[in-house]
Amino acid sequence: MRCLIFLYALSLSCLASKHSRLNVVFFLVDDLGWRDLSCQGSTYYDTPNIDLLAKSGVRFTNAYATCAVCSPTRSSCLTGKYPARTLITQWLPAGRWSPLKHKKREGRFLRSLPLEEITLAETLKKVGYKNGFIGKWHLGGAPFSLPIHHGFHINVGGDDHGAPGSYFYPFKGKWRLPTTKHDIHKQAYEGGEKGDYLTDLLTSEAESFVDENYNHPFFLYFSFYNVHTPLQAKAEKIAKYQSRPAGDRQNNPIYAAMLESVDESVGRIISRLKKHKIHKNTLIIFASDNGGFSKATSNFPLRANKGSFYEGGIRTPMIISLPQSKSAGQTCEILTNSNDFYPTILSALGLPLLPHQHQDGLSLLPWLKDVDTPAPERSLYWHYPHYNRHPSSFPCGVIRQGPWKLIENYDDDSIELYHLENDLNESQNLAQSEPKKAQDLLKKLQIWKRETRAEPMQSNPLHSSR
């Protein structure tokens, strides 16, 4: 077995050496809404560097996170699998289920990314890539589920926390473990000095990683803590937006300032690539882990927000810039989600696909080269057998096929059906007027859940006995 693994890794290395070995920079922003970029239609937020990235790449307008909360989507980015397959279906460590208040028992889930998964970072490591993780991890913690245990050579700032204690030095804070009276103390970054802003320091760490590795292939996974709560930003940036007229339902100056810091960070990293003359040899991905938070931004015209499986909670920005692509600056409407990053990166690097691993992903390379490539017949799925406290959220299963979207409510067994091309705001439930379409999609959703062995919800005897 060890001999076979060695030969496989050797064959990957040989294949990689025959191709232009692109570097990979993956920007993942936390809680960034679908309309939170200027290039996505915002008139309030300033994102000039990200807008320039969109002009150099392809902007996918039907891109989705694989979950409406963070940890499951992050697992999909690294495994190419739906959260239902890996049992990472809830944010970690969770704890929002109430044995007395909720009608159903939650589906079982894991609280760390399984070591048995062969992550994207592990695959790239086998062929000689230097892998750096910067920022939010939230897929487990010490002693055995940190980025360094999943294929990354270095880890700066990544642990089991979903948010920093503070965005300002010394970056400390506490968090109440849900359903308990226990506080957890956390610190996202050790170092810095009074007045330092976390995003700026993490960007400096990312720049150092590029400086140290520009002369051989690298994978930089920059996973921002921004724009997740706590809503904290630099005073001078907040003041800029306080004097600005409100945009279309977007008017939070602190959130806007946090997003501007993300944009500056993206610009700094791209400038560093250009300094080392490797910008034209680097694949750059920009994405979000779920929709925008209801108390921070507006996802309109999409319905709802982070935590909900209406469009505002799962449809997200996605930009991919492939060097020397004739599709630069264009948009693409194919259905895509977080599972697709793994096979897309392998294809772009000239490496063989690993369908047994990223079995739910689709390589987007054909559309990066030519956005007019015919769209595949494809359905996207979601499974969330959990409760959370975000508005418009409930346990559910979802399928999107073409313009149609069906939502199965696990809590009350109701069905919702929407035609997104005609009703992007999901305001007209067509389940009663289109029963045949509803039943067809529901059947496909049930088949998919059986195939993925999705964990079901069960009746809650504590609730029913009240």
VOGU-3710 file (C-alpha; in Angstrom, 3 decimals, decimal comma):
1> mrcliflyal> 0,000/0,000/0,000  2,783/2,452/0,920  4,486/1,653/-2,372  1,311/2,449/-4,290  0,885/5,737/-2,448  4,508/6,651/-3,197  4,110/5,824/-6,879  0,880/7,833/-7,051  2,543/10,879/-5,461  5,523/10,474/-7,798
11> slsclaskhs> 3,224/10,341/-10,828  1,485/13,519/-9,671  4,854/15,254/-9,320  5,880/14,198/-12,807  2,606/15,399/-14,270  2,874/18,709/-12,458  6,405/19,295/-13,730  5,180/19,044/-17,314  2,800/21,973/-16,852  3,138/25,590/-15,912
21> rlnvvfflvd> 2,999/25,310/-12,164  0,623/28,051/-11,201  0,579/29,440/-7,700  -2,806/29,537/-5,971  -4,180/32,336/-3,796  -7,580/31,639/-2,258  -9,354/34,516/-0,487  -12,311/33,367/1,635  -14,284/36,146/3,335  -16,500/35,379/6,329
31> dlgwrdlscq> -20,199/36,393/6,073  -19,795/38,455/2,899  -23,183/39,000/1,270  -23,956/38,483/-2,412  -24,418/42,231/-3,042  -21,636/43,520/-0,794  -19,182/44,357/-3,592  -19,312/47,283/-5,989  -19,036/44,848/-8,893  -22,011/42,958/-7,437
41> gstyydtpni> -24,220/46,035/-7,323  -23,490/47,774/-4,023  -23,586/51,581/-4,132  -22,447/52,022/-0,517  -19,362/49,833/-0,045  -16,004/50,612/-1,680  -14,221/47,534/-3,067  -11,920/48,827/-5,862  -9,284/46,093/-5,560  -11,815/43,273/-5,615
51> dllaksgvrf> -13,542/44,968/-8,556  -10,206/44,973/-10,423  -9,844/41,288/-9,639  -13,267/40,721/-11,214  -12,072/42,508/-14,356  -9,152/40,089/-14,593  -11,277/37,014/-13,979  -14,732/35,485/-14,243  -17,518/36,521/-11,878  -19,944/33,664/-11,231
61> tnayatcavc> -23,444/35,052/-10,640  -25,098/31,764/-9,624  -22,483/30,762/-7,051  -23,500/29,194/-3,763  -22,046/28,215/-0,425  -22,800/24,616/0,498  -24,299/25,791/3,776  -25,846/28,926/5,279  -23,364/28,824/8,178  -19,600/28,730/8,077
71> sptrsscltg> -17,948/25,443/9,111  -19,792/23,172/6,631  -18,897/25,426/3,695  -15,277/25,531/4,804  -15,169/21,738/4,868  -16,501/21,628/1,302  -13,822/24,044/0,082  -11,115/21,654/1,261  -12,759/18,291/0,548  -14,939/18,838/-2,520
81> kypartlitq> -17,773/17,044/-0,739  -21,198/18,085/0,428  -21,388/18,583/4,212  -23,916/15,733/4,342  -21,153/13,318/3,286  -18,561/14,499/5,801  -21,028/15,036/8,671  -19,826/18,625/9,067  -23,364/19,980/8,729  -23,373/22,580/11,512
91> wlpagrwspl> -21,141/25,447/12,613  -18,739/24,362/15,330  -19,091/23,629/18,166  -22,798/24,492/17,743  -25,144/24,159/20,719  -28,264/26,009/19,594  -30,573/23,009/19,862  -32,965/23,060/22,821  -34,325/19,745/24,147  -37,450/21,515/25,418
101> khkkregrfl> -38,160/24,132/22,748  -37,516/22,239/19,514  -39,864/19,775/17,909  -37,180/17,555/16,354  -33,863/16,166/17,476  -30,934/17,374/15,391  -29,055/15,119/13,032  -25,709/13,860/14,305  -22,632/15,806/13,189  -18,875/15,910/13,730
111> rslpleeitl> -17,063/18,707/15,516  -13,857/18,570/13,474  -12,789/17,825/9,927  -11,958/14,097/9,718  -8,257/13,380/9,329  -9,188/10,663/6,836  -10,249/13,274/4,270  -7,550/14,021/1,694  -7,800/17,778/1,556  -6,877/20,074/-1,287
121> aetlkkvgyk> -3,840/21,198/0,720  -2,663/17,604/1,217  -2,949/16,895/-2,503  -0,938/19,994/-3,406  1,626/19,206/-0,735  2,286/15,840/-2,374  3,385/17,565/-5,576  5,712/20,033/-3,926  3,534/23,028/-3,127  4,285/25,108/-0,034
131> ngfigkwhlg> 0,955/25,666/1,694  0,179/28,567/3,998  -2,983/29,056/6,033  -3,784/32,541/7,320  -6,847/33,509/9,374  -10,031/31,699/10,372  -10,003/27,892/10,431  -13,102/26,811/12,430  -12,844/23,138/11,430  -11,589/21,799/14,729
141> gapfslpihh> -8,770/22,597/17,095  -5,866/21,251/19,096  -4,500/18,702/19,425  -5,233/17,070/16,077  -7,472/19,113/13,786  -5,614/22,300/12,928  -4,475/23,395/9,455  -1,060/21,776/9,953  -2,824/18,420/10,385  -4,631/18,819/7,068
151> gfhinvggdd> -1,810/19,619/4,650  -0,669/23,158/5,489  2,948/23,886/6,300  2,176/26,969/8,361  -0,846/28,221/10,291  -1,254/31,819/11,388  -4,385/32,629/13,361  -6,322/29,443/12,663  -7,979/27,545/15,514  -11,376/26,264/16,583
161> hgapgsyfyp> -12,872/29,731/17,059  -15,339/31,162/14,566  -14,579/34,793/15,369  -11,771/36,773/16,987  -12,130/37,971/20,543  -11,438/41,429/19,161  -10,161/42,873/15,881  -7,896/45,214/17,875  -4,775/44,431/19,884  -4,441/42,295/21,949
171> fkgkwrlptt> -7,223/40,473/20,024  -8,670/38,908/23,166  -12,269/38,281/24,124  -14,661/35,743/25,538  -17,580/33,822/24,177  -20,448/32,105/25,977  -20,714/28,440/25,025  -24,359/28,037/23,908  -26,758/26,231/26,292  -24,209/26,564/29,113
181> khdihkqaye> -23,065/29,189/31,600  -19,430/28,709/30,656  -17,320/31,360/28,943  -14,526/30,521/26,539  -11,601/32,930/26,321  -10,019/33,309/22,908  -7,245/35,153/21,132  -6,990/35,090/17,366  -3,403/36,333/17,049  -0,409/36,568/19,347
191> ggekgdyltd> 1,755/39,587/18,659  1,264/43,119/17,495  1,027/46,296/19,563  -1,539/48,782/20,769  -3,722/50,102/17,961  -3,023/47,216/15,547  -5,953/45,898/13,494  -6,128/42,131/13,014  -6,777/42,149/9,257  -3,741/44,350/8,648
201> lltseaesfv> -1,446/42,051/10,644  -2,746/38,900/8,966  -2,162/40,575/5,599  1,446/41,274/6,590  1,818/37,608/7,485  0,428/36,645/4,073  2,836/39,044/2,365  5,725/37,427/4,233  4,561/34,014/3,075  4,643/35,211/-0,555
211> denynhpffl> 8,085/36,788/-0,035  9,464/33,519/1,314  7,937/31,233/-1,310  7,619/33,153/-4,585  10,406/31,200/-6,261  8,539/27,871/-6,097  4,851/26,863/-6,296  2,712/27,814/-3,325  -0,875/27,687/-2,110  -1,921/30,628/0,054
221> yfsfynvhtp> -5,292/30,157/1,731  -6,175/33,546/3,229  -9,358/32,975/5,235  -10,458/36,345/6,615  -12,105/36,751/9,994  -13,763/39,863/8,511  -16,590/40,643/8,113  -17,842/38,412/10,939  -18,869/39,899/14,267  -17,775/41,585/16,449
231> lqakaekiak> -18,390/44,560/14,165  -15,189/46,540/14,723  -13,240/48,719/12,308  -10,645/51,476/12,189  -12,012/54,868/13,239  -10,892/56,770/10,151  -12,655/54,316/7,862  -15,852/54,424/9,913  -15,850/58,233/9,697  -15,622/58,045/5,907
241> yqsrpagdrq> -18,848/56,054/5,659  -20,663/58,011/8,360  -20,607/61,022/6,063  -21,756/59,034/3,035  -25,410/58,816/1,923  -26,946/55,402/2,557  -27,004/52,967/-0,310  -29,870/50,735/-1,331  -30,671/49,268/2,120  -26,951/49,174/2,972
251> nnpiyaamle> -25,889/51,833/5,465  -23,767/50,345/8,259  -20,522/52,401/8,395  -18,711/49,933/10,678  -19,437/46,997/8,392  -18,450/49,089/5,369  -15,147/49,964/7,031  -14,485/46,298/7,837  -15,113/45,385/4,215  -12,802/48,150/3,014
261> svdesvgrii> -10,030/46,616/5,123  -10,632/43,311/3,342  -10,434/45,083/-0,007  -7,161/46,768/0,943  -5,805/43,393/2,018  -6,659/41,829/-1,348  -4,930/44,755/-3,065  -1,815/44,347/-0,922  -1,470/40,644/-1,714  -1,950/41,190/-5,445
271> srlkkhkihk> 0,636/44,000/-5,336  3,060/41,620/-3,648  2,500/39,062/-6,430  3,259/41,774/-8,973  6,381/42,841/-7,079  7,785/39,323/-7,471  6,583/39,142/-11,099  4,372/36,095/-10,407  0,962/37,732/-10,773  0,577/36,314/-14,286
281> ntliifasdn> 1,424/32,875/-12,967  -1,088/32,798/-10,113  -4,641/31,490/-9,982  -6,693/33,732/-7,670  -10,031/32,759/-6,106  -12,303/35,065/-4,128  -15,381/33,722/-2,319  -17,563/33,857/0,798  -18,594/31,094/3,198  -22,279/32,099/3,420
291> ggfskatsnf> -24,602/35,059/2,986  -24,471/38,371/4,813  -25,385/38,717/8,501  -28,814/40,302/9,052  -27,571/42,886/11,586  -24,687/44,009/9,391  -25,811/44,247/5,761  -28,713/43,795/3,346  -28,764/41,011/0,776  -31,711/42,527/-1,120
301> plrankgsfy> -33,012/41,651/-3,706  -32,243/38,223/-2,263  -34,468/37,017/0,534  -33,162/36,614/4,092  -29,607/36,324/5,407  -26,865/34,182/6,919  -28,287/31,099/8,621  -31,275/30,894/6,265  -31,545/28,720/3,167  -33,374/31,325/1,173
311> eggirtpmii> -31,084/32,913/-1,418  -29,707/35,588/0,904  -28,179/32,939/3,144  -26,501/30,751/0,541  -25,920/32,680/-2,701  -22,506/34,335/-2,505  -19,946/36,289/-4,528  -17,408/34,206/-6,441  -14,569/35,470/-8,622  -11,875/33,290/-10,200
321> slpqsksagq> -8,970/34,816/-12,109  -7,058/32,463/-14,394  -3,943/33,959/-16,014  -4,184/34,653/-19,755  -7,864/33,735/-19,924  -9,900/35,148/-22,799  -12,897/35,215/-20,450  -11,355/37,906/-18,243  -13,869/40,498/-17,127  -16,931/38,439/-18,005
331> tceiltnsnd> -19,727/36,892/-15,972  -20,877/33,279/-15,983  -24,335/32,031/-14,988  -23,695/28,309/-14,502  -24,664/26,780/-11,159  -21,604/26,369/-8,979  -20,805/25,915/-5,288  -18,001/25,454/-2,763  -17,399/21,841/-3,807  -16,036/23,069/-7,130
341> fyptilsalg> -12,882/24,781/-5,872  -10,941/21,541/-5,340  -11,314/20,059/-8,861  -11,052/23,516/-10,467  -7,674/24,124/-8,860  -6,371/20,682/-9,810  -7,463/21,159/-13,425  -5,952/24,639/-13,635  -2,631/23,265/-12,368  -2,656/20,432/-14,877
351> lpllphqhqd> -3,047/17,792/-12,180  -5,306/14,731/-12,488  -8,698/14,895/-10,846  -9,460/12,776/-7,775  -13,174/12,020/-8,206  -13,228/9,622/-5,251  -12,320/12,605/-3,045  -13,948/15,728/-4,529  -16,883/13,602/-5,662  -19,437/16,407/-5,512
361> glsllpwlkd> -17,324/19,032/-7,262  -17,177/20,186/-10,870  -14,075/21,679/-12,488  -14,885/25,183/-13,685  -11,817/25,359/-15,927  -13,823/25,156/-19,191  -15,795/28,287/-18,204  -12,683/30,083/-16,994  -11,308/29,614/-20,484  -14,569/30,353/-22,293
371> vdtpapersl> -17,719/31,487/-20,488  -19,773/30,493/-23,527  -19,077/26,805/-22,900  -22,482/25,065/-22,687  -23,754/24,761/-19,130  -23,973/21,228/-17,714  -27,222/19,734/-16,491  -26,685/19,956/-12,803  -28,576/20,107/-9,530  -27,256/21,613/-6,297
381> ywhyphynrh> -28,286/20,305/-2,874  -28,314/21,365/0,772  -29,028/19,433/3,965  -29,291/21,203/7,297  -30,836/19,052/10,064  -30,261/21,734/12,708  -31,664/24,843/14,371  -30,023/28,236/14,669  -31,124/31,665/15,837  -30,740/33,599/12,608
391> pssfpcgvir> -33,905/35,137/11,132  -35,842/33,062/8,570  -33,933/29,920/9,504  -35,335/26,429/9,997  -34,072/22,857/9,509  -34,411/21,960/5,850  -33,296/20,225/2,691  -32,951/22,165/-0,558  -32,504/21,398/-4,242  -31,849/23,866/-7,021
401> qgpwklieny> -32,263/22,606/-10,593  -32,194/25,109/-13,433  -34,362/28,070/-12,392  -36,310/25,968/-9,874  -35,651/25,770/-6,149  -37,453/23,552/-3,660  -37,188/23,787/0,133  -38,322/20,941/2,375  -38,966/22,159/5,916  -37,938/19,378/8,317
411> dddsielyhl> -39,645/21,043/11,267  -43,216/21,109/9,936  -42,888/18,995/6,737  -44,021/21,881/4,512  -42,743/22,437/0,965  -41,804/25,661/-0,797  -41,163/25,963/-4,535  -39,755/28,998/-6,326  -38,873/29,933/-9,905  -35,792/32,092/-9,359
421> endlnesqnl> -35,605/33,549/-12,861  -39,061/35,035/-12,393  -38,949/35,502/-8,636  -35,448/36,135/-7,297  -36,903/37,395/-4,009  -38,669/34,042/-3,401  -41,972/35,765/-2,701  -44,309/33,368/-4,554  -44,497/29,800/-3,291  -45,558/27,693/-6,296
431> aqsepkkaqd> -45,802/24,352/-4,478  -49,588/24,288/-4,805  -49,836/25,602/-8,360  -46,950/23,420/-9,670  -47,468/20,125/-7,781  -45,833/17,938/-10,436  -42,624/20,000/-10,432  -42,632/20,073/-6,635  -42,966/16,287/-6,370  -40,292/15,706/-9,020
441> llkklqiwkr> -37,759/17,894/-7,196  -38,693/16,472/-3,802  -38,102/12,951/-5,102  -34,653/13,941/-6,426  -33,809/15,544/-3,099  -34,795/12,363/-1,237  -32,683/10,213/-3,569  -29,697/12,488/-3,033  -30,088/12,300/0,736  -30,079/8,506/0,572
451> etraepmqsn> -27,006/8,494/-1,663  -25,069/10,783/0,669  -26,369/9,036/3,802  -27,547/12,370/5,113  -28,305/12,277/8,832  -32,050/12,569/9,435  -33,822/14,477/12,165  -35,872/12,450/14,645  -38,887/13,287/16,789  -37,979/14,843/20,127
461> plhssr> -39,742/13,002/22,978  -38,883/15,755/25,467  -40,767/18,266/23,354  -43,731/16,001/22,629  -44,144/15,109/26,299  -44,577/18,720/27,425
//
